[in-house]
């Protein structure tokens, strides 16, 4: 999570930022929720946590994909080495 | 046990402020959108942590609903940006 946020700030270009924050968030959330499941044990709450983790594993990458797709269609150029920071 | 959740919640809040920097200063609409999406996913985890701190399982239902709303909102904005209208 923290690395995703730092990547969101330091990386030079939209695509690199989307790549960093999308991946780190999805996996970070999944691992945290699995940690909560282990802490909670076998109760109804851990079932809800599992459903939330599954939903986020599916929805978060899809949302980031949709955003990057829109950015590409709107003409955002990928950053090359030597360009100034966007 | 509570203070571990408290510490992780505070760290999450600090990372949300990091993302808010990109929301404000992002060069284009897309950067802001990615930052808002990141803030949304972080608040889901924050809600779960608050639910664990106050021992109230209702917060999990709220975070599930918030995850869905965040997903649909991101898709709606993406469709608006691409098509110019949501309908």
Backbone of each chain as nested JSON, in Angstrom:
{
  "chains": [
    {"id": "A", "residues": [
      {"number": 1, "name": "UNK", "atoms": {"N": [0.837, -1.202, 0.0], "CA": [0.0, 0.0, 0.0], "C": [0.871, 1.25, 0.0]}},
      {"number": 2, "name": "UNK", "atoms": {"N": [1.837, 1.28, 0.946], "CA": [2.691, 2.471, 1.025], "C": [3.518, 2.579, -0.245]}},
      {"number": 3, "name": "UNK", "atoms": {"N": [4.027, 1.421, -0.721], "CA": [4.863, 1.474, -1.928], "C": [4.024, 1.957, -3.113]}},
      {"number": 4, "name": "UNK", "atoms": {"N": [2.745, 1.523, -3.158], "CA": [1.881, 1.982, -4.236], "C": [1.703, 3.477, -4.208]}},
      {"number": 5, "name": "UNK", "atoms": {"N": [1.512, 4.03, -3.006], "CA": [1.318, 5.468, -2.904], "C": [2.594, 6.215, -3.285]}},
      {"number": 6, "name": "UNK", "atoms": {"N": [3.745, 5.708, -2.816], "CA": [5.002, 6.38, -3.168], "C": [5.225, 6.281, -4.672]}},
      {"number": 7, "name": "UNK", "atoms": {"N": [4.903, 5.094, -5.252], "CA": [5.042, 4.955, -6.704], "C": [4.135, 5.922, -7.433]}},
      {"number": 8, "name": "UNK", "atoms": {"N": [2.94, 6.166, -6.872], "CA": [2.006, 7.086, -7.525], "C": [2.594, 8.475, -7.624]}},
      {"number": 9, "name": "UNK", "atoms": {"N": [3.464, 8.823, -6.69], "CA": [3.996, 10.186, -6.686], "C": [5.275, 10.273, -7.505]}},
      {"number": 10, "name": "UNK", "atoms": {"N": [6.219, 9.308, -7.277], "CA": [7.545, 9.484, -7.844], "C": [7.61, 9.121, -9.322]}},
      {"number": 11, "name": "UNK", "atoms": {"N": [6.765, 8.241, -9.799], "CA": [6.952, 7.755, -11.17], "C": [6.602, 8.869, -12.167]}},
      {"number": 12, "name": "UNK", "atoms": {"N": [7.306, 8.874, -13.313], "CA": [7.235, 10.066, -14.183], "C": [5.99, 10.144, -15.052]}},
      {"number": 13, "name": "UNK", "atoms": {"N": [5.282, 9.023, -15.259], "CA": [4.308, 9.046, -16.358], "C": [3.01, 8.421, -15.878]}},
      {"number": 14, "name": "UNK", "atoms": {"N": [1.927, 8.673, -16.603], "CA": [0.628, 8.161, -16.176], "C": [0.634, 6.639, -16.165]}},
      {"number": 15, "name": "UNK", "atoms": {"N": [1.182, 6.026, -17.234], "CA": [1.079, 4.565, -17.341], "C": [1.869, 3.893, -16.232]}},
      {"number": 16, "name": "UNK", "atoms": {"N": [3.054, 4.445, -15.911], "CA": [3.834, 3.819, -14.833], "C": [3.098, 3.978, -13.505]}},
      {"number": 17, "name": "UNK", "atoms": {"N": [2.471, 5.146, -13.318], "CA": [1.742, 5.337, -12.048], "C": [0.574, 4.378, -11.961]}},
      {"number": 18, "name": "UNK", "atoms": {"N": [-0.159, 4.246, -13.068], "CA": [-1.308, 3.337, -13.033], "C": [-0.84, 1.91, -12.767]}},
      {"number": 19, "name": "UNK", "atoms": {"N": [0.28, 1.559, -13.399], "CA": [0.817, 0.203, -13.208], "C": [1.166, -0.024, -11.752]}},
      {"number": 20, "name": "UNK", "atoms": {"N": [1.874, 0.951, -11.157], "CA": [2.329, 0.756, -9.777], "C": [1.15, 0.717, -8.828]}},
      {"number": 21, "name": "UNK", "atoms": {"N": [0.285, 1.743, -8.918], "CA": [-0.758, 1.826, -7.883], "C": [-1.79, 0.735, -8.073]}},
      {"number": 22, "name": "UNK", "atoms": {"N": [-2.082, 0.367, -9.326], "CA": [-3.093, -0.669, -9.518], "C": [-2.667, -1.985, -8.915]}},
      {"number": 23, "name": "UNK", "atoms": {"N": [-1.419, -2.376, -9.212], "CA": [-0.978, -3.687, -8.719], "C": [-0.818, -3.686, -7.216]}},
      {"number": 24, "name": "UNK", "atoms": {"N": [-0.133, -2.644, -6.697], "CA": [0.167, -2.685, -5.263], "C": [-1.12, -2.67, -4.46]}},
      {"number": 25, "name": "UNK", "atoms": {"N": [-2.11, -1.886, -4.929], "CA": [-3.339, -1.801, -4.143], "C": [-4.079, -3.123, -4.123]}},
      {"number": 26, "name": "UNK", "atoms": {"N": [-4.216, -3.727, -5.313], "CA": [-5.006, -4.963, -5.36], "C": [-4.394, -6.028, -4.464]}},
      {"number": 27, "name": "UNK", "atoms": {"N": [-3.071, -6.237, -4.621], "CA": [-2.452, -7.312, -3.844], "C": [-2.373, -6.932, -2.375]}},
      {"number": 28, "name": "UNK", "atoms": {"N": [-2.114, -5.645, -2.1], "CA": [-2.03, -5.229, -0.698], "C": [-3.34, -5.47, 0.014]}},
      {"number": 29, "name": "UNK", "atoms": {"N": [-4.434, -5.114, -0.651], "CA": [-5.743, -5.323, -0.025], "C": [-5.997, -6.805, 0.179]}},
      {"number": 30, "name": "UNK", "atoms": {"N": [-5.694, -7.603, -0.862], "CA": [-5.953, -9.031, -0.735], "C": [-5.201, -9.627, 0.427]}},
      {"number": 31, "name": "UNK", "atoms": {"N": [-3.915, -9.249, 0.561], "CA": [-3.123, -9.834, 1.651], "C": [-3.636, -9.359, 3.005]}},
      {"number": 32, "name": "UNK", "atoms": {"N": [-4.019, -8.065, 3.09], "CA": [-4.506, -7.576, 4.386], "C": [-5.788, -8.297, 4.764]}},
      {"number": 33, "name": "UNK", "atoms": {"N": [-6.67, -8.493, 3.769], "CA": [-7.939, -9.154, 4.097], "C": [-7.693, -10.603, 4.505]}},
      {"number": 34, "name": "UNK", "atoms": {"N": [-6.725, -11.255, 3.834], "CA": [-6.424, -12.641, 4.231], "C": [-5.841, -12.641, 5.641]}},
      {"number": 35, "name": "UNK", "atoms": {"N": [-5.054, -11.63, 5.967], "CA": [-4.544, -11.52, 7.333], "C": [-5.669, -11.36, 8.327]}},
      {"number": 36, "name": "UNK", "atoms": {"N": [-6.683, -10.538, 7.968], "CA": [-7.813, -10.374, 8.885], "C": [-8.571, -11.682, 9.027]}},
      {"number": 37, "name": "UNK", "atoms": {"N": [-8.661, -12.454, 7.92], "CA": [-9.375, -13.732, 8.003], "C": [-8.655, -14.639, 8.98]}},
      {"number": 38, "name": "UNK", "atoms": {"N": [-7.31, -14.677, 8.892], "CA": [-6.563, -15.542, 9.801], "C": [-6.752, -15.077, 11.242]}},
      {"number": 39, "name": "UNK", "atoms": {"N": [-6.791, -13.752, 11.424], "CA": [-6.961, -13.243, 12.786], "C": [-8.353, -13.591, 13.309]}},
      {"number": 40, "name": "UNK", "atoms": {"N": [-9.352, -13.6, 12.387], "CA": [-10.735, -13.756, 12.833], "C": [-11.083, -15.215, 13.079]}},
      {"number": 41, "name": "UNK", "atoms": {"N": [-10.498, -16.142, 12.302], "CA": [-10.863, -17.545, 12.494], "C": [-12.123, -17.868, 11.724]}},
      {"number": 42, "name": "UNK", "atoms": {"N": [-12.78, -19.0, 12.081], "CA": [-13.896, -19.484, 11.273], "C": [-15.205, -18.878, 11.779]}},
      {"number": 43, "name": "UNK", "atoms": {"N": [-15.509, -17.638, 11.326], "CA": [-16.804, -17.064, 11.71], "C": [-17.45, -16.463, 10.461]}},
      {"number": 44, "name": "UNK", "atoms": {"N": [-18.665, -15.926, 10.645], "CA": [-19.355, -15.303, 9.516], "C": [-18.554, -14.123, 8.99]}},
      {"number": 45, "name": "UNK", "atoms": {"N": [-17.847, -13.444, 9.908], "CA": [-17.087, -12.257, 9.508], "C": [-16.005, -12.651, 8.514]}},
      {"number": 46, "name": "UNK", "atoms": {"N": [-15.359, -13.816, 8.746], "CA": [-14.287, -14.184, 7.803], "C": [-14.874, -14.551, 6.45]}},
      {"number": 47, "name": "UNK", "atoms": {"N": [-16.126, -15.016, 6.422], "CA": [-16.74, -15.278, 5.104], "C": [-16.935, -13.958, 4.366]}},
      {"number": 48, "name": "UNK", "atoms": {"N": [-17.405, -12.936, 5.1], "CA": [-17.577, -11.625, 4.453], "C": [-16.243, -11.098, 3.961]}},
      {"number": 49, "name": "UNK", "atoms": {"N": [-15.206, -11.284, 4.796], "CA": [-13.884, -10.802, 4.382], "C": [-13.43, -11.525, 3.131]}},
      {"number": 50, "name": "UNK", "atoms": {"N": [-13.693, -12.826, 3.051], "CA": [-13.282, -13.58, 1.862], "C": [-14.014, -13.07, 0.637]}},
      {"number": 51, "name": "UNK", "atoms": {"N": [-15.329, -12.822, 0.792], "CA": [-16.092, -12.305, -0.361], "C": [-15.551, -10.953, -0.789]}},
      {"number": 52, "name": "UNK", "atoms": {"N": [-15.231, -10.105, 0.204], "CA": [-14.69, -8.781, -0.148], "C": [-13.361, -8.933, -0.868]}},
      {"number": 53, "name": "UNK", "atoms": {"N": [-12.507, -9.839, -0.38], "CA": [-11.198, -10.023, -1.018], "C": [-11.382, -10.505, -2.45]}},
      {"number": 54, "name": "UNK", "atoms": {"N": [-12.295, -11.469, -2.664], "CA": [-12.516, -11.964, -4.029], "C": [-13.021, -10.846, -4.92]}},
      {"number": 55, "name": "UNK", "atoms": {"N": [-13.965, -10.055, -4.4], "CA": [-14.525, -8.989, -5.228], "C": [-13.454, -7.987, -5.612]}},
      {"number": 56, "name": "UNK", "atoms": {"N": [-12.587, -7.655, -4.654], "CA": [-11.561, -6.652, -4.964], "C": [-10.542, -7.239, -5.921]}},
      {"number": 57, "name": "UNK", "atoms": {"N": [-10.228, -8.54, -5.77], "CA": [-9.273, -9.137, -6.709], "C": [-9.797, -9.057, -8.137]}},
      {"number": 58, "name": "UNK", "atoms": {"N": [-11.114, -9.099, -8.299], "CA": [-11.667, -9.039, -9.656], "C": [-11.865, -7.596, -10.095]}},
      {"number": 59, "name": "UNK", "atoms": {"N": [-12.393, -6.736, -9.183], "CA": [-12.868, -5.422, -9.647], "C": [-11.73, -4.423, -9.79]}},
      {"number": 60, "name": "UNK", "atoms": {"N": [-10.743, -4.452, -8.895], "CA": [-9.747, -3.39, -8.936], "C": [-8.912, -3.416, -10.218]}},
      {"number": 61, "name": "UNK", "atoms": {"N": [-8.401, -4.577, -10.649], "CA": [-7.68, -4.542, -11.919], "C": [-8.558, -4.136, -13.087]}},
      {"number": 62, "name": "UNK", "atoms": {"N": [-9.839, -4.539, -13.053], "CA": [-10.722, -4.158, -14.164], "C": [-10.877, -2.656, -14.22]}},
      {"number": 63, "name": "UNK", "atoms": {"N": [-11.038, -2.032, -13.057], "CA": [-11.206, -0.575, -13.046], "C": [-9.956, 0.107, -13.577]}},
      {"number": 64, "name": "UNK", "atoms": {"N": [-8.778, -0.354, -13.141], "CA": [-7.543, 0.29, -13.607], "C": [-7.384, 0.056, -15.097]}},
      {"number": 65, "name": "UNK", "atoms": {"N": [-7.782, -1.138, -15.56], "CA": [-7.688, -1.41, -17.004], "C": [-8.581, -0.456, -17.772]}},
      {"number": 66, "name": "UNK", "atoms": {"N": [-9.8, -0.23, -17.252], "CA": [-10.71, 0.681, -17.954], "C": [-10.108, 2.075, -18.019]}},
      {"number": 67, "name": "UNK", "atoms": {"N": [-9.501, 2.514, -16.91], "CA": [-8.937, 3.864, -16.897], "C": [-7.783, 3.983, -17.875]}},
      {"number": 68, "name": "UNK", "atoms": {"N": [-6.913, 2.966, -17.893], "CA": [-5.748, 3.061, -18.786], "C": [-6.212, 2.991, -20.232]}},
      {"number": 69, "name": "UNK", "atoms": {"N": [-7.258, 2.179, -20.478], "CA": [-7.794, 2.103, -21.833], "C": [-8.305, 3.466, -22.292]}},
      {"number": 70, "name": "UNK", "atoms": {"N": [-9.022, 4.149, -21.393], "CA": [-9.546, 5.469, -21.737], "C": [-8.397, 6.431, -21.955]}},
      {"number": 71, "name": "UNK", "atoms": {"N": [-7.374, 6.368, -21.099], "CA": [-6.246, 7.291, -21.261], "C": [-5.574, 7.059, -22.602]}},
      {"number": 72, "name": "UNK", "atoms": {"N": [-5.426, 5.779, -22.983], "CA": [-4.78, 5.481, -24.27], "C": [-5.607, 6.043, -25.413]}},
      {"number": 73, "name": "UNK", "atoms": {"N": [-6.948, 5.879, -25.307], "CA": [-7.785, 6.351, -26.417], "C": [-7.828, 7.873, -26.437]}},
      {"number": 74, "name": "UNK", "atoms": {"N": [-7.559, 8.529, -25.301], "CA": [-7.561, 9.985, -25.298], "C": [-6.209, 10.532, -25.726]}},
      {"number": 75, "name": "UNK", "atoms": {"N": [-5.263, 9.645, -26.064], "CA": [-4.022, 10.147, -26.653], "C": [-2.962, 10.488, -25.634]}},
      {"number": 76, "name": "UNK", "atoms": {"N": [-2.894, 9.761, -24.505], "CA": [-1.794, 10.012, -23.555], "C": [-0.593, 9.231, -24.051]}},
      {"number": 77, "name": "UNK", "atoms": {"N": [0.501, 9.947, -24.296], "CA": [1.692, 9.286, -24.867], "C": [2.488, 8.621, -23.742]}},
      {"number": 78, "name": "UNK", "atoms": {"N": [2.961, 7.352, -23.947], "CA": [3.831, 6.767, -22.919], "C": [5.158, 7.521, -22.851]}},
      {"number": 79, "name": "UNK", "atoms": {"N": [5.742, 7.526, -21.663], "CA": [6.943, 8.311, -21.373], "C": [8.161, 7.562, -21.863]}},
      {"number": 80, "name": "UNK", "atoms": {"N": [9.103, 8.27, -22.529], "CA": [10.356, 7.582, -22.908], "C": [11.484, 8.179, -22.086]}},
      {"number": 81, "name": "UNK", "atoms": {"N": [12.585, 7.401, -21.97], "CA": [13.703, 7.881, -21.153], "C": [14.208, 9.189, -21.741]}},
      {"number": 82, "name": "UNK", "atoms": {"N": [14.444, 10.193, -20.903], "CA": [14.966, 11.463, -21.425], "C": [13.867, 12.507, -21.557]}},
      {"number": 83, "name": "UNK", "atoms": {"N": [12.575, 12.039, -21.647], "CA": [11.517, 13.071, -21.702], "C": [11.441, 13.723, -20.334]}},
      {"number": 84, "name": "UNK", "atoms": {"N": [10.82, 14.928, -20.302], "CA": [10.683, 15.547, -18.981], "C": [9.495, 14.885, -18.274]}},
      {"number": 85, "name": "UNK", "atoms": {"N": [9.455, 15.001, -16.975], "CA": [8.438, 14.323, -16.177], "C": [7.068, 14.864, -16.525]}},
      {"number": 86, "name": "UNK", "atoms": {"N": [6.078, 13.942, -16.651], "CA": [4.732, 14.473, -16.857], "C": [4.053, 14.748, -15.527]}}
    ]},
    {"id": "B", "residues": [
      {"number": 1, "name": "UNK", "atoms": {"N": [-3.841, -5.79, 21.355], "CA": [-4.037, -6.201, 19.965], "C": [-4.591, -5.03, 19.158]}},
      {"number": 2, "name": "UNK", "atoms": {"N": [-5.299, -4.172, 19.902], "CA": [-5.961, -3.061, 19.22], "C": [-4.911, -2.157, 18.602]}},
      {"number": 3, "name": "UNK", "atoms": {"N": [-3.749, -1.945, 19.315], "CA": [-2.846, -0.891, 18.827], "C": [-2.191, -1.294, 17.512]}},
      {"number": 4, "name": "UNK", "atoms": {"N": [-2.159, -2.603, 17.184], "CA": [-1.617, -2.959, 15.864], "C": [-2.554, -2.435, 14.783]}},
      {"number": 5, "name": "UNK", "atoms": {"N": [-3.872, -2.631, 15.014], "CA": [-4.813, -2.109, 14.024], "C": [-4.736, -0.594, 13.957]}},
      {"number": 6, "name": "UNK", "atoms": {"N": [-4.59, 0.024, 15.135], "CA": [-4.509, 1.493, 15.168], "C": [-3.306, 1.958, 14.368]}},
      {"number": 7, "name": "UNK", "atoms": {"N": [-2.145, 1.305, 14.56], "CA": [-0.931, 1.731, 13.86], "C": [-1.11, 1.576, 12.361]}},
      {"number": 8, "name": "UNK", "atoms": {"N": [-1.657, 0.436, 11.937], "CA": [-1.805, 0.246, 10.488], "C": [-2.824, 1.226, 9.931]}},
      {"number": 9, "name": "UNK", "atoms": {"N": [-3.871, 1.55, 10.713], "CA": [-4.832, 2.526, 10.223], "C": [-4.192, 3.882, 10.029]}},
      {"number": 10, "name": "UNK", "atoms": {"N": [-3.341, 4.281, 10.983], "CA": [-2.708, 5.598, 10.858], "C": [-1.774, 5.617, 9.661]}},
      {"number": 11, "name": "UNK", "atoms": {"N": [-1.03, 4.501, 9.447], "CA": [-0.137, 4.464, 8.272], "C": [-0.958, 4.591, 6.999]}},
      {"number": 12, "name": "UNK", "atoms": {"N": [-2.127, 3.915, 6.968], "CA": [-2.977, 3.994, 5.78], "C": [-3.433, 5.421, 5.555]}},
      {"number": 13, "name": "UNK", "atoms": {"N": [-3.788, 6.13, 6.645], "CA": [-4.251, 7.512, 6.482], "C": [-3.133, 8.358, 5.898]}},
      {"number": 14, "name": "UNK", "atoms": {"N": [-1.881, 8.095, 6.349], "CA": [-0.763, 8.874, 5.794], "C": [-0.606, 8.593, 4.31]}},
      {"number": 15, "name": "UNK", "atoms": {"N": [-0.774, 7.314, 3.893], "CA": [-0.626, 7.028, 2.464], "C": [-1.763, 7.671, 1.676]}},
      {"number": 16, "name": "UNK", "atoms": {"N": [-2.954, 7.787, 2.306], "CA": [-4.052, 8.472, 1.599], "C": [-3.655, 9.911, 1.339]}},
      {"number": 17, "name": "UNK", "atoms": {"N": [-2.98, 10.552, 2.31], "CA": [-2.555, 11.942, 2.069], "C": [-1.541, 11.997, 0.932]}},
      {"number": 18, "name": "UNK", "atoms": {"N": [-0.684, 10.95, 0.842], "CA": [0.253, 10.925, -0.3], "C": [-0.519, 10.903, -1.607]}},
      {"number": 19, "name": "UNK", "atoms": {"N": [-1.564, 10.048, -1.658], "CA": [-2.326, 9.945, -2.906], "C": [-3.056, 11.258, -3.176]}},
      {"number": 20, "name": "UNK", "atoms": {"N": [-3.488, 11.943, -2.11], "CA": [-4.207, 13.206, -2.329], "C": [-3.307, 14.217, -3.011]}},
      {"number": 21, "name": "UNK", "atoms": {"N": [-1.992, 14.114, -2.785], "CA": [-1.084, 15.03, -3.502], "C": [-1.264, 14.858, -4.997]}},
      {"number": 22, "name": "UNK", "atoms": {"N": [-1.309, 13.567, -5.433], "CA": [-1.464, 13.347, -6.87], "C": [-2.837, 13.795, -7.331]}},
      {"number": 23, "name": "UNK", "atoms": {"N": [-3.869, 13.686, -6.49], "CA": [-5.204, 14.148, -6.899], "C": [-5.16, 15.643, -7.174]}},
      {"number": 24, "name": "UNK", "atoms": {"N": [-4.46, 16.402, -6.362], "CA": [-4.472, 17.856, -6.514], "C": [-3.573, 18.273, -7.663]}},
      {"number": 25, "name": "UNK", "atoms": {"N": [-2.335, 17.711, -7.715], "CA": [-1.351, 18.23, -8.663], "C": [-1.234, 17.377, -9.91]}},
      {"number": 26, "name": "UNK", "atoms": {"N": [-2.08, 16.372, -10.052], "CA": [-1.943, 15.495, -11.217], "C": [-2.017, 16.283, -12.507]}},
      {"number": 27, "name": "UNK", "atoms": {"N": [-1.102, 16.093, -13.467], "CA": [-1.135, 16.914, -14.681], "C": [-2.45, 16.794, -15.441]}},
      {"number": 28, "name": "UNK", "atoms": {"N": [-3.052, 15.594, -15.506], "CA": [-4.235, 15.47, -16.363], "C": [-5.372, 14.806, -15.618]}},
      {"number": 29, "name": "UNK", "atoms": {"N": [-6.464, 14.594, -16.326], "CA": [-7.626, 13.98, -15.686], "C": [-7.292, 12.554, -15.293]}},
      {"number": 30, "name": "UNK", "atoms": {"N": [-6.522, 11.867, -16.16], "CA": [-6.305, 10.432, -15.901], "C": [-5.505, 10.238, -14.619]}},
      {"number": 31, "name": "UNK", "atoms": {"N": [-4.489, 11.113, -14.402], "CA": [-3.702, 10.952, -13.166], "C": [-4.595, 11.119, -11.953]}},
      {"number": 32, "name": "UNK", "atoms": {"N": [-5.485, 12.093, -12.036], "CA": [-6.385, 12.323, -10.882], "C": [-7.291, 11.128, -10.686]}},
      {"number": 33, "name": "UNK", "atoms": {"N": [-7.737, 10.544, -11.812], "CA": [-8.66, 9.413, -11.685], "C": [-7.97, 8.222, -11.032]}},
      {"number": 34, "name": "UNK", "atoms": {"N": [-6.722, 7.971, -11.448], "CA": [-6.02, 6.824, -10.84], "C": [-5.819, 7.088, -9.36]}},
      {"number": 35, "name": "UNK", "atoms": {"N": [-5.511, 8.34, -9.008], "CA": [-5.282, 8.643, -7.589], "C": [-6.574, 8.477, -6.805]}},
      {"number": 36, "name": "UNK", "atoms": {"N": [-7.708, 8.922, -7.373], "CA": [-8.977, 8.791, -6.65], "C": [-9.328, 7.31, -6.504]}},
      {"number": 37, "name": "UNK", "atoms": {"N": [-9.051, 6.525, -7.551], "CA": [-9.307, 5.089, -7.443], "C": [-8.455, 4.485, -6.329]}},
      {"number": 38, "name": "UNK", "atoms": {"N": [-7.192, 4.929, -6.236], "CA": [-6.33, 4.396, -5.171], "C": [-6.84, 4.799, -3.798]}},
      {"number": 39, "name": "UNK", "atoms": {"N": [-7.262, 6.062, -3.671], "CA": [-7.797, 6.505, -2.378], "C": [-9.028, 5.676, -2.03]}},
      {"number": 40, "name": "UNK", "atoms": {"N": [-9.857, 5.369, -3.039], "CA": [-11.05, 4.581, -2.766], "C": [-10.715, 3.203, -2.243]}},
      {"number": 41, "name": "UNK", "atoms": {"N": [-9.73, 2.545, -2.883], "CA": [-9.41, 1.199, -2.411], "C": [-8.78, 1.251, -1.02]}},
      {"number": 42, "name": "UNK", "atoms": {"N": [-8.063, 2.35, -0.731], "CA": [-7.475, 2.421, 0.619], "C": [-8.542, 2.65, 1.682]}},
      {"number": 43, "name": "UNK", "atoms": {"N": [-9.598, 3.407, 1.338], "CA": [-10.617, 3.623, 2.37], "C": [-11.382, 2.336, 2.662]}},
      {"number": 44, "name": "UNK", "atoms": {"N": [-11.435, 1.417, 1.672], "CA": [-12.117, 0.142, 1.965], "C": [-11.385, -0.556, 3.095]}},
      {"number": 45, "name": "UNK", "atoms": {"N": [-10.052, -0.596, 2.986], "CA": [-9.288, -1.288, 4.029], "C": [-9.381, -0.534, 5.347]}},
      {"number": 46, "name": "UNK", "atoms": {"N": [-9.435, 0.797, 5.247], "CA": [-9.548, 1.595, 6.476], "C": [-10.857, 1.276, 7.189]}},
      {"number": 47, "name": "UNK", "atoms": {"N": [-11.939, 1.096, 6.405], "CA": [-13.223, 0.757, 7.023], "C": [-13.141, -0.589, 7.726]}},
      {"number": 48, "name": "UNK", "atoms": {"N": [-12.456, -1.553, 7.084], "CA": [-12.355, -2.876, 7.716], "C": [-11.563, -2.758, 9.01]}},
      {"number": 49, "name": "UNK", "atoms": {"N": [-10.496, -1.928, 8.996], "CA": [-9.685, -1.776, 10.21], "C": [-10.51, -1.136, 11.316]}},
      {"number": 50, "name": "UNK", "atoms": {"N": [-11.309, -0.123, 10.948], "CA": [-12.138, 0.526, 11.971], "C": [-13.137, -0.477, 12.53]}},
      {"number": 51, "name": "UNK", "atoms": {"N": [-13.66, -1.33, 11.639], "CA": [-14.592, -2.355, 12.122], "C": [-13.918, -3.281, 13.107]}},
      {"number": 52, "name": "UNK", "atoms": {"N": [-12.642, -3.589, 12.888], "CA": [-11.952, -4.487, 13.817], "C": [-11.606, -3.769, 15.109]}},
      {"number": 53, "name": "UNK", "atoms": {"N": [-11.322, -2.466, 15.026], "CA": [-10.952, -1.753, 16.255], "C": [-12.169, -1.663, 17.176]}},
      {"number": 54, "name": "UNK", "atoms": {"N": [-13.34, -1.299, 16.593], "CA": [-14.504, -1.07, 17.448], "C": [-15.329, -2.343, 17.621]}},
      {"number": 55, "name": "UNK", "atoms": {"N": [-14.808, -3.489, 17.103], "CA": [-15.512, -4.767, 17.291], "C": [-16.937, -4.692, 16.762]}},
      {"number": 56, "name": "UNK", "atoms": {"N": [-17.146, -4.019, 15.635], "CA": [-18.504, -3.944, 15.059], "C": [-18.451, -4.575, 13.666]}},
      {"number": 57, "name": "UNK", "atoms": {"N": [-19.081, -5.746, 13.451], "CA": [-18.998, -6.38, 12.129], "C": [-19.781, -5.643, 11.066]}},
      {"number": 58, "name": "UNK", "atoms": {"N": [-20.611, -4.63, 11.436], "CA": [-21.391, -3.925, 10.42], "C": [-20.465, -3.182, 9.472]}},
      {"number": 59, "name": "UNK", "atoms": {"N": [-19.243, -2.838, 9.943], "CA": [-18.356, -2.069, 9.075], "C": [-17.933, -2.877, 7.863]}},
      {"number": 60, "name": "UNK", "atoms": {"N": [-17.957, -4.23, 7.98], "CA": [-17.567, -5.045, 6.822], "C": [-18.591, -4.887, 5.717]}},
      {"number": 61, "name": "UNK", "atoms": {"N": [-19.889, -4.87, 6.084], "CA": [-20.907, -4.691, 5.043], "C": [-20.742, -3.33, 4.383]}},
      {"number": 62, "name": "UNK", "atoms": {"N": [-20.447, -2.315, 5.208], "CA": [-20.244, -0.982, 4.631], "C": [-19.08, -1.019, 3.66]}},
      {"number": 63, "name": "UNK", "atoms": {"N": [-17.994, -1.722, 4.018], "CA": [-16.819, -1.702, 3.121], "C": [-17.109, -2.486, 1.854]}},
      {"number": 64, "name": "UNK", "atoms": {"N": [-17.939, -3.546, 1.932], "CA": [-18.293, -4.269, 0.695], "C": [-19.083, -3.351, -0.215]}},
      {"number": 65, "name": "UNK", "atoms": {"N": [-20.072, -2.636, 0.356], "CA": [-20.886, -1.733, -0.467], "C": [-19.998, -0.641, -1.052]}},
      {"number": 66, "name": "UNK", "atoms": {"N": [-19.052, -0.145, -0.229], "CA": [-18.182, 0.93, -0.724], "C": [-17.293, 0.426, -1.844]}},
      {"number": 67, "name": "UNK", "atoms": {"N": [-16.848, -0.847, -1.75], "CA": [-16.016, -1.4, -2.831], "C": [-16.807, -1.42, -4.127]}},
      {"number": 68, "name": "UNK", "atoms": {"N": [-18.07, -1.836, -4.04], "CA": [-18.891, -1.881, -5.266], "C": [-19.091, -0.487, -5.823]}},
      {"number": 69, "name": "UNK", "atoms": {"N": [-19.412, 0.472, -4.935], "CA": [-19.669, 1.832, -5.424], "C": [-18.418, 2.392, -6.07]}},
      {"number": 70, "name": "UNK", "atoms": {"N": [-17.262, 2.151, -5.452], "CA": [-16.011, 2.667, -6.007], "C": [-15.77, 2.092, -7.39]}},
      {"number": 71, "name": "UNK", "atoms": {"N": [-16.05, 0.782, -7.531], "CA": [-15.825, 0.133, -8.826], "C": [-16.735, 0.735, -9.886]}},
      {"number": 72, "name": "UNK", "atoms": {"N": [-18.024, 0.856, -9.547], "CA": [-18.981, 1.348, -10.539], "C": [-18.684, 2.8, -10.871]}},
      {"number": 73, "name": "UNK", "atoms": {"N": [-18.293, 3.589, -9.863], "CA": [-18.0, 5.004, -10.143], "C": [-16.813, 5.123, -11.097]}},
      {"number": 74, "name": "UNK", "atoms": {"N": [-15.779, 4.304, -10.869], "CA": [-14.619, 4.393, -11.762], "C": [-15.013, 4.03, -13.178]}},
      {"number": 75, "name": "UNK", "atoms": {"N": [-15.845, 2.969, -13.316], "CA": [-16.248, 2.579, -14.67], "C": [-17.099, 3.664, -15.314]}},
      {"number": 76, "name": "UNK", "atoms": {"N": [-17.985, 4.288, -14.524], "CA": [-18.855, 5.325, -15.103], "C": [-18.016, 6.503, -15.576]}},
      {"number": 77, "name": "UNK", "atoms": {"N": [-17.03, 6.903, -14.784], "CA": [-16.203, 8.042, -15.188], "C": [-15.4, 7.668, -16.425]}},
      {"number": 78, "name": "UNK", "atoms": {"N": [-14.896, 6.431, -16.451], "CA": [-14.117, 6.012, -17.625], "C": [-14.999, 6.043, -18.864]}},
      {"number": 79, "name": "UNK", "atoms": {"N": [-16.248, 5.571, -18.72], "CA": [-17.133, 5.575, -19.892], "C": [-17.468, 7.002, -20.299]}},
      {"number": 80, "name": "UNK", "atoms": {"N": [-17.63, 7.883, -19.293], "CA": [-17.938, 9.281, -19.633], "C": [-16.79, 9.901, -20.403]}},
      {"number": 81, "name": "UNK", "atoms": {"N": [-15.556, 9.615, -19.95], "CA": [-14.4, 10.223, -20.616], "C": [-14.263, 9.715, -22.035]}},
      {"number": 82, "name": "UNK", "atoms": {"N": [-14.629, 8.439, -22.229], "CA": [-14.447, 7.898, -23.58], "C": [-15.558, 8.34, -24.493]}},
      {"number": 83, "name": "UNK", "atoms": {"N": [-16.785, 8.314, -24.035], "CA": [-17.921, 8.543, -24.938], "C": [-18.427, 9.978, -24.875]}},
      {"number": 84, "name": "UNK", "atoms": {"N": [-18.095, 10.725, -23.805], "CA": [-18.675, 12.052, -23.69], "C": [-20.018, 12.026, -23.004]}},
      {"number": 85, "name": "UNK", "atoms": {"N": [-20.648, 10.828, -22.863], "CA": [-21.899, 10.757, -22.091], "C": [-22.049, 9.34, -21.617]}},
      {"number": 86, "name": "UNK", "atoms": {"N": [-22.772, 9.178, -20.458], "CA": [-22.838, 7.858, -19.832], "C": [-23.951, 7.04, -20.445]}},
      {"number": 87, "name": "UNK", "atoms": {"N": [-24.97, 7.703, -21.02], "CA": [-26.124, 6.922, -21.48], "C": [-25.753, 6.065, -22.668]}}
    ]}
  ]
}
